[in-house]
């Protein structure tokens, strides 16, 4: 793990951050849907 190539590490971090952003965005959409459902009868 300590001898992990920097380039591979960078690629992995980019992939992880992209996945994280996607999950956060879908989570925001979910919260928005729930709030709309609560506000609108």
Backbone as CSV, one residue per row, in Angstrom:
resi,resn,N_x,N_y,N_z,CA_x,CA_y,CA_z,C_x,C_y,C_z
1,UNK,0.853,-1.200,0.000,0.000,0.000,0.000,0.890,1.252,0.000
2,UNK,2.010,1.186,0.741,2.893,2.346,0.818,3.647,2.549,-0.492
3,UNK,3.881,1.442,-1.229,4.624,1.532,-2.487,3.669,1.637,-3.676
4,UNK,2.453,2.044,-3.395,1.454,2.212,-4.459,1.896,3.342,-5.388
5,UNK,1.929,3.100,-6.705,2.363,4.143,-7.644,1.485,5.392,-7.540
6,UNK,2.138,6.531,-7.641,1.430,7.799,-7.467,0.347,7.972,-8.531
7,UNK,0.668,7.579,-9.769,-0.296,7.743,-10.848,-1.554,6.904,-10.598
8,UNK,-1.338,5.682,-10.177,-2.480,4.812,-9.874,-3.289,5.395,-8.716
9,UNK,-2.556,5.909,-7.726,-3.238,6.499,-6.568,-4.098,7.680,-7.009
10,UNK,-3.544,8.509,-7.892,-4.276,9.677,-8.370,-5.530,9.243,-9.129
11,UNK,-5.369,8.237,-9.984,-6.519,7.738,-10.752,-7.602,7.210,-9.814
12,UNK,-7.154,6.469,-8.796,-8.114,5.912,-7.844,-8.838,7.035,-7.099
13,UNK,-8.102,8.069,-6.721,-8.724,9.190,-6.001,-9.735,9.905,-6.882
14,UNK,-9.385,10.100,-8.168,-10.327,10.758,-9.082,-11.595,9.924,-9.224
15,UNK,-11.412,8.611,-9.401,-12.565,7.721,-9.551,-13.428,7.771,-8.293
16,UNK,-12.768,7.732,-7.125,-13.494,7.750,-5.856,-14.265,9.060,-5.686
17,UNK,-13.613,10.190,-6.034,-14.276,11.476,-5.858,-15.467,11.588,-6.806
18,UNK,-15.328,11.037,-8.020,-16.448,11.055,-8.965,-17.612,10.242,-8.407
19,UNK,-17.309,9.063,-7.877,-18.364,8.235,-7.293,-19.007,8.954,-6.114
20,UNK,-18.176,9.608,-5.295,-18.674,10.311,-4.125,-19.618,11.439,-4.545
21,UNK,-19.193,12.226,-5.557,-20.040,13.313,-6.044,-21.359,12.773,-6.559
22,UNK,-21.298,11.649,-7.297,-22.527,11.051,-7.829,-23.457,10.632,-6.692
23,UNK,-22.898,9.982,-5.668,-23.709,9.523,-4.547,-24.311,10.714,-3.797
24,UNK,-23.502,11.763,-3.595,-24.007,12.935,-2.879,-25.124,13.598,-3.673
25,UNK,-24.964,13.655,-5.005,-25.984,14.285,-5.841,-27.292,13.502,-5.757
26,UNK,-27.190,12.163,-5.853,-28.398,11.349,-5.780,-29.021,11.459,-4.383
27,UNK,-28.166,11.596,-3.362,-28.658,11.759,-1.996,-29.416,13.084,-1.877
28,UNK,-28.874,14.153,-2.483,-29.554,15.449,-2.472,-30.908,15.340,-3.171
29,UNK,-30.933,14.626,-4.307,-32.196,14.439,-5.023,-33.203,13.718,-4.143
30,UNK,-32.725,12.702,-3.414,-33.607,11.936,-2.538,-34.194,12.836,-1.451
31,UNK,-33.327,13.651,-0.834,-33.791,14.565,0.220,-34.795,15.562,-0.351
32,UNK,-34.503,16.075,-1.553,-35.414,17.021,-2.189,-36.773,16.377,-2.428
33,UNK,-36.766,15.152,-2.914,-38.031,14.440,-3.150,-38.812,14.281,-1.853
34,UNK,-38.101,13.897,-0.799,-38.768,13.699,0.495,-39.359,15.014,0.986
35,UNK,-38.590,16.110,0.853,-39.079,17.416,1.314,-40.296,17.840,0.505
36,UNK,-40.252,17.623,-0.814,-41.393,17.984,-1.656,-42.620,17.167,-1.256
37,UNK,-42.397,15.883,-0.984,-43.511,15.016,-0.572,-44.119,15.506,0.741
38,UNK,-43.257,15.998,1.639,-43.755,16.466,2.939,-44.493,17.794,2.795
39,UNK,-43.969,18.663,1.929,-44.590,19.984,1.759,-45.885,19.864,0.959
40,UNK,-45.810,19.148,-0.148,-46.996,19.003,-1.005,-47.788,17.782,-0.558
41,UNK,-49.032,17.972,-0.177,-49.854,16.857,0.306,-50.185,15.858,-0.812
